[in-house]
Every structure is written in C-alpha cells, then in structure tokens.
Amino acid sequence: MTNDWEQENKVVMTKLPREDFVKLKRICEREDKKINKKIRELINQEINKTHGVAVEGKLRKFFIPSENRVVEMVEVGEDE
C-alpha cells in the first residue's frame, strides 16, 4: 500500500558533466544541504521564476499615500 505522499511525487534523473557535479557538491557542502534537497530547490526556483506560483484569493487594491501609488495584492484566506 502506498501513501498519498508517494503518489504525488515523481522521480527526475539527469546526467551531469563531472565539473558541474563537483560545483553542485561544493554548493551543497557550503549550504549544509543534501544534493537532492538542493536540486529540488533549484528546480522549484526555476519553475516559479518562469511560470509563477498559482494562488487563490481575492484581488485587492491598496493606495499607499507616502509613495503616492496603488498596489494590487491577492488576499489569501487561511486553510481551514
């Protein structure tokens, strides 16, 4: 029997040139992170940078008098 966590994740594999792997390993050592964790972070950063993060909420406009500008923000409700 598999749990929900296993069903939501997929394995991604790639081959790296030795020089790139050595650089990645040094970064991981410097940040005290495991290679898989760092790879997940880098993939998420790239996906979010390119495609953004989907959120649900109410679009609100706010006027900031000190800056004389209007900003739009999405007001996100708390999970119940």
Secondary structure, 3 states (H helix, E strand, C coil): CCCHHHHHCCCCCCCCCHHHHHHHHHHHHHHCCCHHHHHHHHHHHHHHHHHCCCCCCEEEEEEECCCCEEEEEEECCCCC
